[in-house]
């Protein structure tokens, strides 16, 4: 049975496999690895397992399940399997580093080390294998007024619904592109929310680009789900083909201004929910040193992995949306493949057993991915909304505008990292999660090259805030003690001779 761990002091010094993230990919990887006898730790920042897609599903009422839809309710089955698995589970845990084990403290067997904070204590944990299942982030949606009160992301609104049962009480407007926007609209309508408009910013030409993939979509499970969403949408005003958006108000959002062709519309409301798709959450994978590429179809960076999730860093695998947006079902199968491969690498199963199970999972994964090409082409957000005008804030943490970034780009900066040094864009608490893609695409546009040629922010641990108390309490290596002691001795000598 699953073992809950509430304090870093209770963590074992090493595990066969450490998995980061308790969404469909992480949960499935933990179940698969434990089924083959591996000692598994699953670390997750949330209070309970499930990730974003299955957030708080174990505690949801029947009314909540009906409102959120059958895909959400299906998460209970996966969580029941996870609760029965022989794994250690650390909730509210922050993993802030992944890398090679310290040569002085490592046992020579466990090649990887993670920095984990839990219960106010930080500890280094060694592992044979690490599976990163950190999921996705909402793509930045920088429009005029997006930082004012009364404007939120669709994902944030969905988190409030799932975790606390909170829904908007006033006139709600949804704007943007992507399946989640339409899913949330249907969930809000079923909850009795006054959704007065759903404004679609999907480029009209996307329909033509998606047509070659329509047969695969029609044969997938996504087709029926999409039809059901459209039926619910008939209860809300739909505005398609919006080419410009602006949130306006006097200290609080009150009106959405939009352009549609030559027409300008004003929609009054109390809450604006923005969304234009999701992108891989790269911060931990990049801090671990994993190679990444620019995916033009996703219009985002993703980590480079093979079919079983192996990254460029030995022993580190990536599963689910963290390596490319694939959806919940495919994420679960990718997690199983990563857990299975760890069992093979650690000699818990033979090659024959591995190949039989791998082929089975590969077939399931292929079925789950059917229809994704259509979705990626159909809902690819327009560059107009990905790269804003000069007066729009790009970096919310440091309040850096697109115009300031363009000024720096004109100086000939070599890439996003030099831009960050000049402007502090990406140095705030979010560490580039809310501005990284926008900054990279903006600079690439100014330079007339693809974002992949310039790269992304260079990320180093700790990728999440760690208190001084936690750092001070970390076990110290002999090399670290000598380094600090040597510095103290040199400082004392300089004082004596000055």
N, C-alpha and C positions, 0 to 999 in steps of 0.2 A: 504493500500500500504506500501511497505517496506520503513523504515526510515533510512537514512544514518547518522551515528555518526562519527565525525572526531576528537573529542577531549574528553579525559576522564572526563573533567569537565561537559560534557553534558550527561554522563551516569546517569541513575536512580540509587538510592542507593540500590535497590533490584529488582529482577525479579522472576517470577515463575520458568522459566527455562533459564539457560545459556548454550549455545552450543559452543564448541570450535572446529573450523575447518569447512571450507565451501566447502568440497568435496561432493560427492554424498550422503554420510551418514549424514553429518551435514545439508546440504540443505534439505534433505528429512525429517529429524527430526524436523527442524524448521517449515516446511510447515505443517506437521501432528500436531504438538503441537499447532500451531496458529489456525488451523482449529477447535480445540476444545476450543478456547477461552483463552488459556494461554498467559501470557505476556512473550515474548521471546526475548532474546538477542543472536545474533550469532556473535562471535568474531573470526577473522581470520587474520593471518599475511600477507596474500597476498593483492595486490592492488585491485583485483576484485574477485568475488566468482567463484568457479569451482574446486578448489583443483588442484592437479597435472593432473588428467585425463582430466579435462575440462578447463585447464588453458587458459585464454584469449579467450575462444570460442566466447564470445559475440562480440569481435572486429575482429574476423577472417574474411578474405576475402573469396570469393568463391574458389579461388585457394588454400588458406590455408586449407579449409574444404576438398577439393578433395585430397590434399596431405596427410592429417592426417587420413582420413578414416571416415566411417559412424558412428562408435562408438563415435568419438570425436564430430561430428556434432550433435548427439543426445543430447548432453549436453545443447544445446540451449533451448530445450523444458523444461527441469528441471529448468533452470535459469529463464525462463519466468514465470513459476509458482511461483518461489521464489520471484521474483520482485512484484508479485501481492499479496503476503501474507502480513499479518499485523504483521511484525516483525521489530525489530531494528537490524541493521547490522553495525558492527564496523570493517572496513577494516584496514590493517596495524596495528592491535592491537596485542600486545604480552601478552599472559596469562602465568604468571610465577609461579603461585601457586594456588593450590586448596586444601581446607581442612575445618575442622569445623570452624564455625564462632566464633569470639572472644566473650567470654561470656559477656564482659563489653560493647561492642558496638553492639552486636546482639540484635534483637528485640524479641528473644525467639520464633519466628515463622519461620524465614529463617535459617535453620541449617548449611548452607554451605557458604563459602566465597572464592572468587577468587581474586587474585592480577592481575590487568590488567594495562598495560602501553599503552597509546595512545596519540599521539600529544605531546610527551614530558612530559606528566603528568601521574603519577601512582595513582590508586585508588583501594580500596577494595570494591568489589561488592558482596552483599548477594544474595542467591538464595535458593529456595525450592529444586530444582533439578539441577544437572549438567550432561550434556551429552558430553562425550569426543569423538570426531570424528577426531582424529589427523592423521589418515591415516598410511602410511607405509614409510619406508626408504629403500634405496638400501643397500643390504647386503654388508659388507666390502669385497673387492677383493684384498687382499694383495699379490702381486707378485713382484719379483725383478723389480725395475724401475717404480712402479706405482705412485710415487710421482713426477716424472720429468715433466717438461713442455711438452705439446703435448700429455699427457695422461689424459683422462677425463672419467667420468662415462657416461653410456648411458643416464641415467636420466637427467644429466646436459645438455647434447646435446639436449635432447627433450625439456627441459625447454626453451632453447635459441630459438628453432624453434617456439614454441607456443607463447612465450611472445614477441619476437623481430623479428621473421621471419628470424633468422640467421641460415645458414647452412654451413658446412665445404666447403672450397674452394679447398683443396688439396686431395691427396690420403688418403682415410679413411679406416681403418680396424676396424671391430667389433669383439670382442672376449668374450666368456663366455657361459652362459647358461640362459635359461628362456624365457618365451614368449615375454617379453619386448625387448629383444635383437633382435628378429626376426621382431617384429613390427617396431622397429626403423629402421632396415635395409630396410624394404619395404618403409617406409616414406621417407628416405633419397634418395632411388633410384627414387621414384616418383618426388622428388625435383630436380633430375638431378645431384646428388652428385656422385662423383667417388668412389663408394664402391668397393674396389679391392679384399676384402676377408671377409668372415664371418666365424670365427673360433669357432667351437662348442666344449666346454669342458665337455658336458654332459657325464657321465659315460655310457659305453656301456651296462652294466648290468641293467641300469634303464629301458630299453625297456622290459626286462623280468618282472621286478617288476611292471610295469604299465599294463601289459597285462590283469590281472584279472579285470581291471577297464575300458577296452576299449569300452565295449558296452554302458556304461553310458556316456562316452565321445562322442561316435558316435551319440547318441540321443540328445546331447546338442547343443547349439548354437556355442560352441567353435570349433566344427568339421569343419564347413564351413569356419569360419574365418581362421583356421589353413591352410586349403587347399588354400585359396586365397593368404596367405602369402608365401606359398611354390612356387606358380606360379610366384610371383614377384621375389623370391629369385633366380630363374633360371638365372637372369641377373647378378648375382655376383658369384664369386668363393666361393664354400663352402668346408670347411675343417672340417671333423668330427673326433671325437675321440682324440682330443689333450689332452695330459696328463701332460704337463708342459709348462709354458709361461714365457717369460722374455722380458721386454721392455728395449731396449738399445739405446744409442745415446750419443753424446758429448754435454752435456748441453741441449739437445733437443731430443725428441723422433725421431728416424729415422728408426728403424728396430724392428720387432717382431720376436723373436726366439721362436720356439715351437718344442716340441717333440710329435711324434705320433708313438707309438710303438717303434720300433728300429730306426726310421727315425728322422732326425733333419731338420727342414725347417727354412728359413729366408725369411721374407716378408718385403720389404721396403715400407714405407708410411710416411705420414706427421702428421696423427692424429690417435691415438688408443683410441677406446671407449670400456670400460670394463663394464661387467654386469654379475652377477650370482644370479639374483632373488631379491625379496624384502622381508622385514621382518616387523613385527609390530613396530610402533613408540611408545616405552614404556615410555619415560622419564616423561611425565606429569602424566600418570596413576600410575607409581611407586611412584612419589613424592606425589601423593594424598593418598598413602597407600594401593592401591589395590593389592590383592593377584595375584600371577602369577605362571605359570608352564612352564616346558620345554616340548616343543612339538617335539618329535623325527621325526615325518614325515616332519615338516617344518624345522627341524634343527635350531630352534630358540625358544626364550622365547615368551610367549603370556600371556595376562591378562586372568584370570579366570572369565568367565561370564556365565549367564544362557541364555536361548533361546531369552529372551527379552532384553539382554544386561546388566542386573543388575550385578554390581561388588560386592566385599566383603565389600565395604564402603557404608553405607546407604546413599541413595540419589544420588549416582554417577553411571551412566551407561556409557557403552562404545559401540560404533557402528562402523561398517565398518572394514577396514583393521587394525585398531589399536588393535583389539581383535583377529586377525587371518586373513590371506590373503584369501579374498573371491571374489574379483573383484568388478567392479563398480555397476553392477545390484544388486547383493546380498547386497552390502553395502547400497544402497538406501533403500532396504526393511528392513534391520536391523535398519537404522535410523528411518524409519516409526514406527517400533515396539517400539523403545525407546521413541519416542515422544508420541505414544499412551499410553504406560505404565505410563508416567508422567502425562498424563491427568487423568488416572484412580486413581493414587496415590493422586492427588490433588482434587479429587471429582468433576471433570468436566464432566465425563461420568459415566454411570452406568455399572454394571458388565455385563449385557446382551449385551449392545452395544460394550463393550470392547471385549468380547469373540468372537462375530461375526466378528469384524474387525481383531482381532488377528489371527483367523483361516484363514481368507482370505490372510493376509500378510504371514502367515507361509507357505501356499501352494505356493505362489509366490516365497518365499525365497528358498524353496526346489527345485523348478524348476531352479532357478538361480544358485544354487549350484551344479546342475548336471554337471558332467564332471570335477569337481575340484579335485577329488581323483586321476584321471588319470594324470592331470597336475602336482599335487604335487609329485607323484611317478616318472613321466617321466622326470621332470626338476630339481629334487633334486640335488643340487651341490655336487660335490665330495669333501671329506674331505681334500684331497691334496691341494685344492685351498682355503679351509676355514681356515686351520692351516698351516702357511708357515714355511720355513726353517729359521735358526737362523739369517741370515744376512738381512732379510726382515723387513722393518719398519712396525710395527703394529699400534702404536699410532702416527698419523701424527702431531698432535698438539705439543707433547712433544718429538717427534723423538725417540721413544722407540722401539727397535728391538725385534723380537721374541726370539732371543738368550738371551737378558737381562731378559725377562719375564721367560724364562726357568731357568735362574740362581736363580731368586727369588723363583720360584716354588720349586727348590731343597732345599731351606731353610725350607720348610714345612709350607708355608703360608696357612692360613685356608680357604681363598676364595678370590674372585676378589677384595673385599674391602681392605683387608690387602695388596694385590698385588699393588693396587692403592696407598696406603700409602707409600709403599717402593719405587715405581718407578715413581709416578705421572701419570701413564697410566690411562687415563679417566678423568684427572683433567683440560684438556684444554678447549678452547671455545666450542667445540662440545659436551662436557660433556658425552663422551663415545659413541656418535652416530656412529662414524667411526671406533671404535676399540673394543667396549664392547663385541660383540659376539665373535670376534676372541680371545680376552683375556680370556673369560670364557671357550671357547672350548679348548684353549691351556692348561690352568691350569687343566681342567678336564682330558685331555689326559695325562698330567704329573702325575696326581694322580691316574689314572686308574679307574675313576668313571664317571658317567653321569653328564653333566653340571647342571642338576636340583638338584643334591645333594650339589653343591657348591653355587648355586644362582648367582645373577647378582649384578652389582654395586648398592650400596645404594644411592638413589637420594633424595635430599632435595631441597626445594624451596630456592631461586629463580632458576628455571631450565634454564632460559635465562638471558642474561646480563641485569641488571637494573642499571641506573646511580645513583650516589650519590644524585644528585639533585632531582630525582624522589623519592628516599627513604626519603629524608629530607622533601619533601612536603607531604608525606603521613599523614593522620590524626593520631594523637597519642592518645593511650588509657591512662587512668589515671594510670594504672599499669606500663606502659612503662615510663611515666613521673616520677613516684615515684622511679622506679628502677634507672633511670639515675640520678635524683636529689640526691638519696641516695648515689650513687657512687661518685658524686661530693663532697658531704659533707664529706664522709669518706676520700677522697683524701686531702681535705683542712685540716681536722683534723690531718692527718699524717704529712702534711707539717709544721703545727704549733708545733707539738711535736717532730719533728726531729731536 
